[in-house]
Amino acid sequence: MSMIDAKTARGISDSASYGVEEILRNVDAAVKSRAKSGIAHAECTFSKENVSKDEITKAIAEIEALSYSVHLKDEQNGFYKLALSW
């Protein structure tokens, strides 16, 4: 296996932008993984560097429309933390 170098990793990080669709993909993956383990809750954390307040708000609305309980648990320290249950 060949790992990328730090300069390339920084470039990827600097240009990363999540958006609502990427938030939803990450939440979906977390929910599926936890549900398959018999767990009915999950937490997902997103960096404020890559996700805007508007994007997280829109994603929460879409998740709630699917009948999940969603709580924006933490907005401090540069992160948004979503707590979901079903």
FIROMAR-693279 format. One line per 8 residues: for each residue y, x negated, z negated of N, C-alpha, C. Coordinates in nm, 2 decimals, always signed. Last residue first. Example, Ala and Ser with C-alpha at 12.3 -4.5 7.8 and 13.67 -1.06 7.14 Angstrom:
BEGIN
-0.22,-1.28,-0.71,-0.11,-1.37,-0.71,+0.00,-1.29,-0.79; -0.57,-1.32,-0.78,-0.45,-1.23,-0.78,-0.33,-1.32,-0.78
END
This chain:
BEGIN
+0.62,+3.35,-1.66,+0.57,+3.46,-1.58,+0.46,+3.53,-1.65; +0.91,+3.14,-1.69,+0.79,+3.20,-1.74,+0.75,+3.32,-1.65; +1.11,+2.84,-1.68,+1.05,+2.96,-1.61,+0.93,+3.01,-1.69; +1.39,+2.67,-1.72,+1.27,+2.71,-1.79,+1.23,+2.84,-1.73; +1.57,+2.41,-1.57,+1.52,+2.54,-1.56,+1.40,+2.56,-1.64; +1.83,+2.20,-1.62,+1.69,+2.22,-1.66,+1.66,+2.37,-1.65; +2.04,+1.97,-1.47,+2.01,+2.11,-1.48,+1.86,+2.12,-1.52; +2.21,+1.68,-1.59,+2.09,+1.75,-1.54,+2.10,+1.90,-1.56
+2.40,+1.53,-1.73,+2.38,+1.51,-1.58,+2.27,+1.58,-1.52; +2.41,+1.60,-1.99,+2.36,+1.47,-1.96,+2.33,+1.46,-1.81; +2.35,+1.96,-1.98,+2.42,+1.83,-2.03,+2.35,+1.71,-1.97; +2.24,+2.20,-1.94,+2.34,+2.15,-1.84,+2.40,+2.02,-1.88; +1.95,+2.37,-2.00,+2.03,+2.26,-2.03,+2.12,+2.22,-1.92; +1.83,+2.61,-1.91,+1.81,+2.56,-2.05,+1.91,+2.45,-2.09; +1.85,+2.89,-1.76,+1.91,+2.76,-1.74,+1.93,+2.69,-1.88; +1.56,+3.07,-1.73,+1.67,+3.04,-1.82,+1.72,+2.90,-1.78
+1.38,+3.33,-1.59,+1.44,+3.20,-1.57,+1.56,+3.18,-1.66; +1.10,+3.51,-1.52,+1.20,+3.49,-1.62,+1.25,+3.35,-1.61; +1.02,+3.64,-1.20,+1.01,+3.54,-1.30,+1.12,+3.55,-1.40; +1.05,+3.82,-0.98,+1.01,+3.87,-1.11,+0.98,+3.76,-1.22; +1.18,+3.73,-0.77,+1.04,+3.73,-0.76,+0.97,+3.77,-0.89; +1.44,+3.72,-0.84,+1.41,+3.83,-0.75,+1.25,+3.84,-0.73; +1.44,+3.48,-0.98,+1.44,+3.60,-1.06,+1.40,+3.72,-0.97; +1.46,+3.31,-0.76,+1.34,+3.30,-0.84,+1.33,+3.43,-0.92
+1.72,+3.38,-0.66,+1.60,+3.40,-0.57,+1.47,+3.40,-0.66; +1.88,+3.30,-0.88,+1.88,+3.44,-0.83,+1.75,+3.47,-0.74; +1.83,+3.03,-0.88,+1.79,+3.11,-1.00,+1.78,+3.26,-0.95; +1.95,+2.95,-0.64,+1.81,+2.93,-0.66,+1.75,+3.02,-0.77; +2.22,+3.01,-0.70,+2.15,+3.08,-0.60,+2.00,+3.07,-0.61; +2.26,+2.82,-0.91,+2.28,+2.96,-0.94,+2.21,+3.05,-0.83; +2.22,+2.58,-0.78,+2.12,+2.61,-0.89,+2.13,+2.76,-0.92; +2.43,+2.59,-0.60,+2.30,+2.58,-0.55,+2.20,+2.63,-0.66
+2.65,+2.59,-0.77,+2.63,+2.70,-0.68,+2.49,+2.70,-0.63; +2.63,+2.34,-0.89,+2.61,+2.46,-0.98,+2.59,+2.58,-0.89; +2.43,+2.12,-0.68,+2.55,+2.18,-0.73,+2.53,+2.30,-0.81; +2.23,+1.83,-0.69,+2.23,+1.98,-0.69,+2.36,+2.03,-0.75; +2.25,+1.56,-0.72,+2.20,+1.61,-0.60,+2.20,+1.76,-0.58; +2.37,+1.51,-0.96,+2.41,+1.43,-0.85,+2.37,+1.49,-0.72; +2.23,+1.66,-1.14,+2.36,+1.71,-1.10,+2.42,+1.63,-0.98; +1.88,+1.68,-1.10,+2.00,+1.60,-1.12,+2.13,+1.66,-1.06
+1.67,+1.90,-1.25,+1.73,+1.86,-1.13,+1.86,+1.79,-1.16; +1.35,+2.00,-1.37,+1.48,+1.93,-1.40,+1.54,+1.88,-1.27; +1.16,+2.27,-1.49,+1.20,+2.19,-1.37,+1.34,+2.13,-1.40; +0.89,+2.40,-1.67,+1.03,+2.35,-1.67,+1.05,+2.26,-1.55; +0.69,+2.69,-1.71,+0.72,+2.56,-1.65,+0.86,+2.52,-1.67; +0.41,+2.90,-1.80,+0.56,+2.86,-1.81,+0.57,+2.72,-1.75; +0.15,+2.96,-1.84,+0.23,+3.07,-1.79,+0.38,+3.03,-1.80; -0.15,+2.79,-1.75,-0.02,+2.79,-1.83,+0.08,+2.88,-1.76
-0.38,+2.74,-1.61,-0.38,+2.84,-1.71,-0.25,+2.85,-1.80; -0.35,+2.56,-1.41,-0.40,+2.51,-1.54,-0.41,+2.61,-1.65; -0.24,+2.71,-1.21,-0.38,+2.67,-1.19,-0.44,+2.61,-1.32; +0.02,+2.72,-1.32,-0.06,+2.84,-1.32,-0.21,+2.81,-1.30; +0.11,+2.45,-1.28,+0.10,+2.50,-1.41,+0.00,+2.63,-1.42; +0.11,+2.45,-0.99,+0.04,+2.35,-1.07,+0.01,+2.40,-1.21; +0.28,+2.66,-0.93,+0.14,+2.66,-0.88,+0.06,+2.56,-0.96; +0.52,+2.57,-1.05,+0.46,+2.70,-1.09,+0.31,+2.70,-1.05
+0.57,+2.33,-0.90,+0.55,+2.33,-1.05,+0.48,+2.45,-1.10; +0.61,+2.43,-0.64,+0.50,+2.34,-0.67,+0.47,+2.33,-0.82; +0.83,+2.60,-0.68,+0.70,+2.66,-0.64,+0.59,+2.56,-0.67; +1.02,+2.41,-0.75,+0.99,+2.51,-0.85,+0.85,+2.57,-0.81; +1.04,+2.27,-0.50,+1.00,+2.20,-0.63,+0.95,+2.30,-0.73; +1.13,+2.48,-0.34,+1.00,+2.41,-0.31,+0.95,+2.34,-0.43; +1.38,+2.54,-0.45,+1.27,+2.64,-0.45,+1.13,+2.58,-0.42; +1.51,+2.30,-0.40,+1.50,+2.35,-0.54,+1.38,+2.44,-0.54
+1.51,+2.31,-0.12,+1.44,+2.21,-0.19,+1.42,+2.24,-0.34; +1.68,+2.54,-0.08,+1.54,+2.54,-0.03,+1.46,+2.43,-0.10; +1.93,+2.46,-0.19,+1.85,+2.57,-0.25,+1.70,+2.57,-0.21; +1.98,+2.11,-0.22,+2.00,+2.24,-0.16,+1.90,+2.34,-0.22; +1.96,+1.80,-0.23,+1.86,+1.90,-0.25,+1.88,+2.03,-0.17; +2.02,+1.50,-0.09,+2.09,+1.63,-0.12,+1.98,+1.74,-0.12; +2.06,+1.15,-0.07,+1.98,+1.27,-0.11,+2.06,+1.39,-0.14; +2.19,+0.92,-0.04,+2.21,+1.02,+0.07,+2.13,+1.15,+0.04
+2.12,+0.76,-0.25,+2.26,+0.79,-0.23,+2.29,+0.90,-0.13; +1.84,+0.74,-0.22,+1.90,+0.81,-0.34,+2.04,+0.85,-0.31; +1.83,+0.58,+0.01,+1.77,+0.72,+0.01,+1.83,+0.80,-0.10; +1.95,+0.35,-0.08,+2.01,+0.42,+0.03,+1.96,+0.57,+0.04; +1.78,+0.27,-0.29,+1.92,+0.31,-0.32,+1.98,+0.39,-0.21; +1.55,+0.21,-0.13,+1.54,+0.32,-0.23,+1.68,+0.37,-0.27; +1.65,-0.01,+0.01,+1.61,+0.11,+0.08,+1.61,+0.23,-0.01; +1.68,-0.18,-0.21,+1.80,-0.15,-0.12,+1.77,-0.02,-0.05
+1.42,-0.21,-0.31,+1.53,-0.15,-0.39,+1.65,-0.10,-0.31; +1.17,-0.15,-0.06,+1.25,-0.23,-0.14,+1.36,-0.15,-0.21; +0.86,+0.04,-0.08,+0.99,+0.02,-0.02,+1.07,-0.07,-0.11; +0.53,-0.09,-0.08,+0.64,-0.02,-0.14,+0.77,-0.05,-0.07; +0.22,-0.05,+0.08,+0.35,-0.12,+0.08,+0.46,-0.04,+0.02; -0.12,-0.08,+0.00,+0.00,+0.00,+0.00,+0.12,-0.09,+0.00
END
